[in-house]
Amino acid sequence: MVGTFNRCESCHVHFDEPEKKFICRTCQEEFDIKDSTYYDTYAYTLNGNVLLEVKAIIGLPMFKTVLEEVGYSVELPGRVTGSSGMIHNFTLTGAKNGKTLAVDVVDSEGEVDEKELFAFYTKISDLKSTSGILIVIPRLSGRAKEFASKAFSRGLLTYIEAAGPPDAIEQLKMKLQEIG
């Protein structure tokens, strides 16, 4: 049975198995495999399917802080029981002076469609003395803006379009000053 052999490129001598040597990059010490220790090293990558969810979660404590700075007691995530008895989940909710503010943050790769807006509107409509702010990153679609102009005309609901979380936070600060 024919096996494998190795050949030195300098002197052309044939041999069965090469001797493996290692060199430390710091001190240049040479050692073989018997004098080395192996450690498992790991590399992690984020699953693309949850990337948007993770990006949205990272900014949430900043939104919470903005509400707290103007006197709201904040729940993150927020839950409010509606008139129907159904519990509605929001990104966060804040309570101040007997009134509730519900905030949903929708972060998307592209335009946010009217389904997200309609879901938010439906939840808010079931709540008593609750205002709502929908924060959309990066922007609403044309159809969603049409729906918002009609459905949000009462003033209890509003939306913010922002390029990213820092921009959304600045706009939220301004919106909270308007609300009082």
C-alpha positions as CSV (number, residue, x, y, z in Angstrom):
1,M,0.0,0.0,0.0
2,V,1.4,3.3,-1.0
3,G,1.3,6.1,1.6
4,T,2.1,9.7,1.6
5,F,5.5,11.3,2.0
6,N,6.8,14.8,2.3
7,R,9.7,16.5,0.7
8,C,11.8,19.4,1.9
9,E,11.7,22.2,-0.7
10,S,15.3,23.3,0.3
11,C,17.3,20.1,0.3
12,H,14.7,17.7,-1.4
13,V,15.0,15.1,1.3
14,H,11.9,12.8,1.7
15,F,10.3,12.0,5.1
16,D,7.1,10.5,6.5
17,E,5.7,13.1,8.8
18,P,6.8,16.7,9.2
19,E,7.6,18.0,12.7
20,K,5.1,20.7,13.6
21,K,6.7,23.7,15.3
22,F,5.1,26.9,16.6
23,I,6.6,30.3,17.2
24,C,5.3,32.8,19.7
25,R,4.5,36.1,18.0
26,T,5.5,38.1,21.1
27,C,8.8,36.6,22.3
28,Q,9.7,34.5,19.2
29,E,10.1,31.3,21.3
30,E,9.8,28.1,19.3
31,F,7.9,25.1,20.7
32,D,6.1,22.0,19.5
33,I,2.6,20.7,20.0
34,K,3.4,18.9,23.2
35,D,4.5,22.1,24.9
36,S,1.4,24.0,23.8
37,T,-2.1,24.4,25.4
38,Y,-5.2,24.6,23.4
39,Y,-8.2,26.8,24.3
40,D,-11.6,26.8,22.8
41,T,-12.4,30.2,21.3
42,Y,-15.8,31.2,20.1
43,A,-17.1,33.6,17.6
44,Y,-20.7,34.7,17.6
45,T,-22.8,36.3,14.9
46,L,-26.3,37.7,15.3
47,N,-29.0,35.9,13.5
48,G,-30.3,38.3,10.8
49,N,-33.9,37.4,11.6
50,V,-33.6,39.1,15.0
51,L,-31.4,42.0,14.1
52,L,-34.2,44.5,14.0
53,E,-35.6,43.3,17.3
54,V,-32.2,43.7,18.9
55,K,-31.7,47.1,17.5
56,A,-35.1,48.2,18.8
57,I,-34.4,46.8,22.3
58,I,-31.1,48.6,22.6
59,G,-32.7,52.1,22.4
60,L,-35.6,51.3,24.8
61,P,-33.9,52.3,28.1
62,M,-33.2,55.8,26.5
63,F,-36.9,56.2,25.7
64,K,-37.7,55.2,29.3
65,T,-35.3,57.8,30.6
66,V,-36.9,60.6,28.5
67,L,-40.3,59.8,30.0
68,E,-38.9,59.6,33.5
69,E,-37.2,63.0,33.1
70,V,-40.6,64.7,32.6
71,G,-42.2,63.0,35.6
72,Y,-43.7,59.8,34.2
73,S,-43.5,56.5,36.1
74,V,-42.6,54.1,33.3
75,E,-43.2,50.4,32.7
76,L,-41.0,48.7,30.1
77,P,-42.6,46.8,28.5
78,G,-45.9,48.4,29.1
79,R,-49.2,46.7,29.7
80,V,-52.6,48.3,30.0
81,T,-56.0,46.7,30.4
82,G,-58.6,48.1,28.0
83,S,-62.3,48.8,28.4
84,S,-62.9,45.4,26.7
85,G,-60.9,43.7,29.5
86,M,-58.2,42.8,27.0
87,I,-54.6,43.4,28.0
88,H,-52.7,45.5,25.5
89,N,-48.9,45.4,25.2
90,F,-46.9,48.4,24.3
91,T,-43.2,49.1,24.0
92,L,-43.5,51.2,27.1
93,T,-46.2,53.0,29.1
94,G,-46.0,56.0,31.4
95,A,-48.4,57.3,34.1
96,K,-48.5,60.9,35.2
97,N,-51.3,62.9,36.9
98,G,-53.8,60.0,36.5
99,K,-53.3,59.8,32.8
100,T,-51.5,57.1,30.8
101,L,-49.2,57.5,27.8
102,A,-48.7,54.5,25.7
103,V,-45.7,54.4,23.3
104,D,-44.9,51.8,20.6
105,V,-41.6,51.8,18.8
106,V,-41.5,50.3,15.3
107,D,-38.0,49.9,13.8
108,S,-38.0,48.7,10.2
109,E,-35.5,48.3,7.4
110,G,-37.8,50.3,5.1
111,E,-41.2,52.1,5.3
112,V,-43.6,51.0,8.0
113,D,-47.0,50.1,6.5
114,E,-50.5,50.9,7.7
115,K,-50.9,47.5,9.5
116,E,-48.6,48.7,12.3
117,L,-50.4,52.0,12.5
118,F,-53.8,50.3,12.5
119,A,-52.7,47.9,15.3
120,F,-51.6,50.8,17.4
121,Y,-54.8,52.8,16.8
122,T,-56.9,49.7,17.7
123,K,-55.1,49.2,21.0
124,I,-55.4,52.9,22.0
125,S,-59.0,53.0,21.0
126,D,-59.8,50.4,23.7
127,L,-58.1,52.4,26.5
128,K,-59.6,55.2,28.6
129,S,-57.7,58.4,29.3
130,T,-54.7,57.2,27.4
131,S,-52.7,59.2,24.9
132,G,-50.5,57.3,22.4
133,I,-47.3,58.0,20.5
134,L,-46.2,55.7,17.8
135,I,-42.4,56.1,17.0
136,V,-41.6,54.9,13.6
137,I,-38.1,54.3,12.3
138,P,-37.4,55.3,9.5
139,R,-40.8,56.5,8.1
140,L,-44.4,55.6,7.4
141,S,-45.6,54.5,3.9
142,G,-47.8,56.8,2.0
143,R,-50.9,54.8,2.8
144,A,-50.0,54.8,6.5
145,K,-49.7,58.6,6.4
146,E,-53.2,58.8,4.8
147,F,-54.6,56.6,7.6
148,A,-52.8,58.6,10.3
149,S,-54.1,61.9,9.0
150,K,-57.7,60.7,9.4
151,A,-57.4,58.4,12.5
152,F,-55.1,60.6,14.6
153,S,-57.0,63.8,14.1
154,R,-58.5,63.7,17.6
155,G,-55.2,64.7,19.1
156,L,-54.9,61.7,21.6
157,L,-52.7,59.9,19.1
158,T,-49.6,61.1,17.3
159,Y,-46.7,59.6,15.5
160,I,-43.0,60.4,15.1
161,E,-40.9,59.5,12.1
162,A,-37.2,59.4,12.8
163,A,-34.0,58.4,11.0
164,G,-32.8,56.4,14.0
165,P,-33.1,56.1,17.8
166,P,-31.2,59.3,18.6
167,D,-33.4,61.3,16.3
168,A,-36.5,59.6,17.7
169,I,-35.5,60.5,21.3
170,E,-35.0,64.2,20.4
171,Q,-38.5,64.3,18.7
172,L,-40.0,62.5,21.7
173,K,-38.6,65.1,24.0
174,M,-40.3,67.9,21.9
175,K,-43.6,65.9,21.7
176,L,-43.6,65.5,25.5
177,Q,-43.1,69.2,26.0
178,E,-46.2,69.8,23.8
179,I,-48.3,67.3,25.7
180,G,-47.1,68.8,29.1
